[in-house]
Amino acid sequence: MKDGFLKEVKELVEKYGQNNQNFDTIGYREIIDYLNRKITLPEAVELIKKNTRNYAKRQMTWFRKDKRIRWIKDEKEALSLGASFLS
């Protein structure tokens, strides 16, 4: 918010209308609800945080099921894998 997200959303809604399919994403839909006076700005911010956390949890659930993914334990392992890849 402090970097201008609210202003960005306002300008995009003015340019493209609030029903643009691209605005059906976390952050935009909550700010549009704020602009439409359905919720307050603090409520919008809290909803963005909550919806982001929930989305991240769903992603992790999905990623854990994918056996092709190799999870890296720490920076040391990442650097070792990177060096192996580059050589």
Chimera marker file (.cmm) of the C-alpha trace (Angstrom):
<marker_set name="trace">
<marker id="1" x="0.000" y="0.000" z="0.000" r="1" g="1" b="0" radius="0.5"/>
<marker id="2" x="2.739" y="2.427" z="0.918" r="1" g="1" b="0" radius="0.5"/>
<marker id="3" x="4.337" y="1.966" z="-2.512" r="1" g="1" b="0" radius="0.5"/>
<marker id="4" x="1.203" y="3.101" z="-4.344" r="1" g="1" b="0" radius="0.5"/>
<marker id="5" x="-0.929" y="-0.010" z="-4.847" r="1" g="1" b="0" radius="0.5"/>
<marker id="6" x="-4.173" y="1.804" z="-4.038" r="1" g="1" b="0" radius="0.5"/>
<marker id="7" x="-3.355" y="4.541" z="-6.559" r="1" g="1" b="0" radius="0.5"/>
<marker id="8" x="-2.418" y="1.925" z="-9.164" r="1" g="1" b="0" radius="0.5"/>
<marker id="9" x="-5.715" y="0.085" z="-8.768" r="1" g="1" b="0" radius="0.5"/>
<marker id="10" x="-7.723" y="3.326" z="-8.932" r="1" g="1" b="0" radius="0.5"/>
<marker id="11" x="-5.992" y="4.345" z="-12.166" r="1" g="1" b="0" radius="0.5"/>
<marker id="12" x="-6.423" y="0.919" z="-13.758" r="1" g="1" b="0" radius="0.5"/>
<marker id="13" x="-10.102" y="0.761" z="-12.810" r="1" g="1" b="0" radius="0.5"/>
<marker id="14" x="-10.631" y="4.220" z="-14.290" r="1" g="1" b="0" radius="0.5"/>
<marker id="15" x="-8.910" y="3.138" z="-17.504" r="1" g="1" b="0" radius="0.5"/>
<marker id="16" x="-10.328" y="-0.391" z="-17.934" r="1" g="1" b="0" radius="0.5"/>
<marker id="17" x="-13.436" y="-0.579" z="-15.726" r="1" g="1" b="0" radius="0.5"/>
<marker id="18" x="-13.800" y="-2.629" z="-12.578" r="1" g="1" b="0" radius="0.5"/>
<marker id="19" x="-15.224" y="-5.719" z="-14.281" r="1" g="1" b="0" radius="0.5"/>
<marker id="20" x="-12.050" y="-6.470" z="-16.219" r="1" g="1" b="0" radius="0.5"/>
<marker id="21" x="-11.201" y="-10.156" z="-15.790" r="1" g="1" b="0" radius="0.5"/>
<marker id="22" x="-7.584" y="-9.284" z="-14.950" r="1" g="1" b="0" radius="0.5"/>
<marker id="23" x="-8.766" y="-7.692" z="-11.704" r="1" g="1" b="0" radius="0.5"/>
<marker id="24" x="-10.075" y="-11.009" z="-10.394" r="1" g="1" b="0" radius="0.5"/>
<marker id="25" x="-6.876" y="-11.590" z="-8.460" r="1" g="1" b="0" radius="0.5"/>
<marker id="26" x="-5.789" y="-11.229" z="-4.866" r="1" g="1" b="0" radius="0.5"/>
<marker id="27" x="-5.334" y="-7.596" z="-4.005" r="1" g="1" b="0" radius="0.5"/>
<marker id="28" x="-7.280" y="-6.083" z="-6.855" r="1" g="1" b="0" radius="0.5"/>
<marker id="29" x="-10.661" y="-7.513" z="-5.880" r="1" g="1" b="0" radius="0.5"/>
<marker id="30" x="-10.284" y="-6.349" z="-2.278" r="1" g="1" b="0" radius="0.5"/>
<marker id="31" x="-9.226" y="-2.834" z="-3.274" r="1" g="1" b="0" radius="0.5"/>
<marker id="32" x="-12.103" y="-2.632" z="-5.756" r="1" g="1" b="0" radius="0.5"/>
<marker id="33" x="-14.473" y="-3.583" z="-2.924" r="1" g="1" b="0" radius="0.5"/>
<marker id="34" x="-12.930" y="-0.742" z="-0.912" r="1" g="1" b="0" radius="0.5"/>
<marker id="35" x="-13.362" y="1.688" z="-3.827" r="1" g="1" b="0" radius="0.5"/>
<marker id="36" x="-17.014" y="0.583" z="-4.065" r="1" g="1" b="0" radius="0.5"/>
<marker id="37" x="-17.387" y="1.287" z="-0.322" r="1" g="1" b="0" radius="0.5"/>
<marker id="38" x="-18.240" y="-2.327" z="0.479" r="1" g="1" b="0" radius="0.5"/>
<marker id="39" x="-15.390" y="-2.567" z="3.002" r="1" g="1" b="0" radius="0.5"/>
<marker id="40" x="-12.963" y="-0.218" z="4.720" r="1" g="1" b="0" radius="0.5"/>
<marker id="41" x="-9.336" y="0.138" z="3.693" r="1" g="1" b="0" radius="0.5"/>
<marker id="42" x="-8.071" y="-1.678" z="6.826" r="1" g="1" b="0" radius="0.5"/>
<marker id="43" x="-10.514" y="-4.517" z="6.059" r="1" g="1" b="0" radius="0.5"/>
<marker id="44" x="-9.233" y="-4.654" z="2.475" r="1" g="1" b="0" radius="0.5"/>
<marker id="45" x="-5.635" y="-4.858" z="3.676" r="1" g="1" b="0" radius="0.5"/>
<marker id="46" x="-6.467" y="-7.640" z="6.139" r="1" g="1" b="0" radius="0.5"/>
<marker id="47" x="-8.364" y="-9.554" z="3.452" r="1" g="1" b="0" radius="0.5"/>
<marker id="48" x="-5.414" y="-9.239" z="1.079" r="1" g="1" b="0" radius="0.5"/>
<marker id="49" x="-3.130" y="-10.679" z="3.757" r="1" g="1" b="0" radius="0.5"/>
<marker id="50" x="-5.550" y="-13.502" z="4.599" r="1" g="1" b="0" radius="0.5"/>
<marker id="51" x="-6.246" y="-14.396" z="0.966" r="1" g="1" b="0" radius="0.5"/>
<marker id="52" x="-2.526" y="-14.351" z="0.160" r="1" g="1" b="0" radius="0.5"/>
<marker id="53" x="-1.779" y="-16.727" z="3.049" r="1" g="1" b="0" radius="0.5"/>
<marker id="54" x="-4.579" y="-19.068" z="1.992" r="1" g="1" b="0" radius="0.5"/>
<marker id="55" x="-3.360" y="-19.055" z="-1.613" r="1" g="1" b="0" radius="0.5"/>
<marker id="56" x="0.195" y="-19.834" z="-0.488" r="1" g="1" b="0" radius="0.5"/>
<marker id="57" x="-1.087" y="-22.756" z="1.608" r="1" g="1" b="0" radius="0.5"/>
<marker id="58" x="-2.962" y="-24.164" z="-1.399" r="1" g="1" b="0" radius="0.5"/>
<marker id="59" x="0.166" y="-23.806" z="-3.536" r="1" g="1" b="0" radius="0.5"/>
<marker id="60" x="2.300" y="-25.646" z="-0.982" r="1" g="1" b="0" radius="0.5"/>
<marker id="61" x="-0.268" y="-28.447" z="-0.771" r="1" g="1" b="0" radius="0.5"/>
<marker id="62" x="-0.164" y="-28.779" z="-4.552" r="1" g="1" b="0" radius="0.5"/>
<marker id="63" x="3.649" y="-28.595" z="-4.754" r="1" g="1" b="0" radius="0.5"/>
<marker id="64" x="4.135" y="-31.231" z="-2.037" r="1" g="1" b="0" radius="0.5"/>
<marker id="65" x="2.205" y="-33.726" z="-4.156" r="1" g="1" b="0" radius="0.5"/>
<marker id="66" x="4.553" y="-33.225" z="-7.124" r="1" g="1" b="0" radius="0.5"/>
<marker id="67" x="7.325" y="-35.794" z="-6.730" r="1" g="1" b="0" radius="0.5"/>
<marker id="68" x="9.433" y="-34.079" z="-9.433" r="1" g="1" b="0" radius="0.5"/>
<marker id="69" x="10.121" y="-31.142" z="-7.138" r="1" g="1" b="0" radius="0.5"/>
<marker id="70" x="13.360" y="-31.317" z="-5.193" r="1" g="1" b="0" radius="0.5"/>
<marker id="71" x="13.171" y="-29.208" z="-2.067" r="1" g="1" b="0" radius="0.5"/>
<marker id="72" x="16.415" y="-27.513" z="-1.093" r="1" g="1" b="0" radius="0.5"/>
<marker id="73" x="17.199" y="-27.557" z="2.630" r="1" g="1" b="0" radius="0.5"/>
<marker id="74" x="19.442" y="-24.535" z="2.987" r="1" g="1" b="0" radius="0.5"/>
<marker id="75" x="21.730" y="-22.019" z="1.293" r="1" g="1" b="0" radius="0.5"/>
<marker id="76" x="24.688" y="-24.428" z="1.314" r="1" g="1" b="0" radius="0.5"/>
<marker id="77" x="22.755" y="-27.038" z="-0.640" r="1" g="1" b="0" radius="0.5"/>
<marker id="78" x="21.474" y="-24.362" z="-3.059" r="1" g="1" b="0" radius="0.5"/>
<marker id="79" x="24.993" y="-23.108" z="-3.744" r="1" g="1" b="0" radius="0.5"/>
<marker id="80" x="26.263" y="-26.635" z="-4.250" r="1" g="1" b="0" radius="0.5"/>
<marker id="81" x="23.475" y="-27.456" z="-6.701" r="1" g="1" b="0" radius="0.5"/>
<marker id="82" x="24.038" y="-24.179" z="-8.524" r="1" g="1" b="0" radius="0.5"/>
<marker id="83" x="27.770" y="-24.844" z="-8.853" r="1" g="1" b="0" radius="0.5"/>
<marker id="84" x="27.093" y="-28.381" z="-10.124" r="1" g="1" b="0" radius="0.5"/>
<marker id="85" x="24.646" y="-27.060" z="-12.669" r="1" g="1" b="0" radius="0.5"/>
<marker id="86" x="27.041" y="-24.400" z="-13.949" r="1" g="1" b="0" radius="0.5"/>
<marker id="87" x="29.994" y="-26.769" z="-14.326" r="1" g="1" b="0" radius="0.5"/>
<link id1="1" id2="2" r="1" g="1" b="0" radius="0.2"/>
<link id1="2" id2="3" r="1" g="1" b="0" radius="0.2"/>
<link id1="3" id2="4" r="1" g="1" b="0" radius="0.2"/>
<link id1="4" id2="5" r="1" g="1" b="0" radius="0.2"/>
<link id1="5" id2="6" r="1" g="1" b="0" radius="0.2"/>
<link id1="6" id2="7" r="1" g="1" b="0" radius="0.2"/>
<link id1="7" id2="8" r="1" g="1" b="0" radius="0.2"/>
<link id1="8" id2="9" r="1" g="1" b="0" radius="0.2"/>
<link id1="9" id2="10" r="1" g="1" b="0" radius="0.2"/>
<link id1="10" id2="11" r="1" g="1" b="0" radius="0.2"/>
<link id1="11" id2="12" r="1" g="1" b="0" radius="0.2"/>
<link id1="12" id2="13" r="1" g="1" b="0" radius="0.2"/>
<link id1="13" id2="14" r="1" g="1" b="0" radius="0.2"/>
<link id1="14" id2="15" r="1" g="1" b="0" radius="0.2"/>
<link id1="15" id2="16" r="1" g="1" b="0" radius="0.2"/>
<link id1="16" id2="17" r="1" g="1" b="0" radius="0.2"/>
<link id1="17" id2="18" r="1" g="1" b="0" radius="0.2"/>
<link id1="18" id2="19" r="1" g="1" b="0" radius="0.2"/>
<link id1="19" id2="20" r="1" g="1" b="0" radius="0.2"/>
<link id1="20" id2="21" r="1" g="1" b="0" radius="0.2"/>
<link id1="21" id2="22" r="1" g="1" b="0" radius="0.2"/>
<link id1="22" id2="23" r="1" g="1" b="0" radius="0.2"/>
<link id1="23" id2="24" r="1" g="1" b="0" radius="0.2"/>
<link id1="24" id2="25" r="1" g="1" b="0" radius="0.2"/>
<link id1="25" id2="26" r="1" g="1" b="0" radius="0.2"/>
<link id1="26" id2="27" r="1" g="1" b="0" radius="0.2"/>
<link id1="27" id2="28" r="1" g="1" b="0" radius="0.2"/>
<link id1="28" id2="29" r="1" g="1" b="0" radius="0.2"/>
<link id1="29" id2="30" r="1" g="1" b="0" radius="0.2"/>
<link id1="30" id2="31" r="1" g="1" b="0" radius="0.2"/>
<link id1="31" id2="32" r="1" g="1" b="0" radius="0.2"/>
<link id1="32" id2="33" r="1" g="1" b="0" radius="0.2"/>
<link id1="33" id2="34" r="1" g="1" b="0" radius="0.2"/>
<link id1="34" id2="35" r="1" g="1" b="0" radius="0.2"/>
<link id1="35" id2="36" r="1" g="1" b="0" radius="0.2"/>
<link id1="36" id2="37" r="1" g="1" b="0" radius="0.2"/>
<link id1="37" id2="38" r="1" g="1" b="0" radius="0.2"/>
<link id1="38" id2="39" r="1" g="1" b="0" radius="0.2"/>
<link id1="39" id2="40" r="1" g="1" b="0" radius="0.2"/>
<link id1="40" id2="41" r="1" g="1" b="0" radius="0.2"/>
<link id1="41" id2="42" r="1" g="1" b="0" radius="0.2"/>
<link id1="42" id2="43" r="1" g="1" b="0" radius="0.2"/>
<link id1="43" id2="44" r="1" g="1" b="0" radius="0.2"/>
<link id1="44" id2="45" r="1" g="1" b="0" radius="0.2"/>
<link id1="45" id2="46" r="1" g="1" b="0" radius="0.2"/>
<link id1="46" id2="47" r="1" g="1" b="0" radius="0.2"/>
<link id1="47" id2="48" r="1" g="1" b="0" radius="0.2"/>
<link id1="48" id2="49" r="1" g="1" b="0" radius="0.2"/>
<link id1="49" id2="50" r="1" g="1" b="0" radius="0.2"/>
<link id1="50" id2="51" r="1" g="1" b="0" radius="0.2"/>
<link id1="51" id2="52" r="1" g="1" b="0" radius="0.2"/>
<link id1="52" id2="53" r="1" g="1" b="0" radius="0.2"/>
<link id1="53" id2="54" r="1" g="1" b="0" radius="0.2"/>
<link id1="54" id2="55" r="1" g="1" b="0" radius="0.2"/>
<link id1="55" id2="56" r="1" g="1" b="0" radius="0.2"/>
<link id1="56" id2="57" r="1" g="1" b="0" radius="0.2"/>
<link id1="57" id2="58" r="1" g="1" b="0" radius="0.2"/>
<link id1="58" id2="59" r="1" g="1" b="0" radius="0.2"/>
<link id1="59" id2="60" r="1" g="1" b="0" radius="0.2"/>
<link id1="60" id2="61" r="1" g="1" b="0" radius="0.2"/>
<link id1="61" id2="62" r="1" g="1" b="0" radius="0.2"/>
<link id1="62" id2="63" r="1" g="1" b="0" radius="0.2"/>
<link id1="63" id2="64" r="1" g="1" b="0" radius="0.2"/>
<link id1="64" id2="65" r="1" g="1" b="0" radius="0.2"/>
<link id1="65" id2="66" r="1" g="1" b="0" radius="0.2"/>
<link id1="66" id2="67" r="1" g="1" b="0" radius="0.2"/>
<link id1="67" id2="68" r="1" g="1" b="0" radius="0.2"/>
<link id1="68" id2="69" r="1" g="1" b="0" radius="0.2"/>
<link id1="69" id2="70" r="1" g="1" b="0" radius="0.2"/>
<link id1="70" id2="71" r="1" g="1" b="0" radius="0.2"/>
<link id1="71" id2="72" r="1" g="1" b="0" radius="0.2"/>
<link id1="72" id2="73" r="1" g="1" b="0" radius="0.2"/>
<link id1="73" id2="74" r="1" g="1" b="0" radius="0.2"/>
<link id1="74" id2="75" r="1" g="1" b="0" radius="0.2"/>
<link id1="75" id2="76" r="1" g="1" b="0" radius="0.2"/>
<link id1="76" id2="77" r="1" g="1" b="0" radius="0.2"/>
<link id1="77" id2="78" r="1" g="1" b="0" radius="0.2"/>
<link id1="78" id2="79" r="1" g="1" b="0" radius="0.2"/>
<link id1="79" id2="80" r="1" g="1" b="0" radius="0.2"/>
<link id1="80" id2="81" r="1" g="1" b="0" radius="0.2"/>
<link id1="81" id2="82" r="1" g="1" b="0" radius="0.2"/>
<link id1="82" id2="83" r="1" g="1" b="0" radius="0.2"/>
<link id1="83" id2="84" r="1" g="1" b="0" radius="0.2"/>
<link id1="84" id2="85" r="1" g="1" b="0" radius="0.2"/>
<link id1="85" id2="86" r="1" g="1" b="0" radius="0.2"/>
<link id1="86" id2="87" r="1" g="1" b="0" radius="0.2"/>
</marker_set>
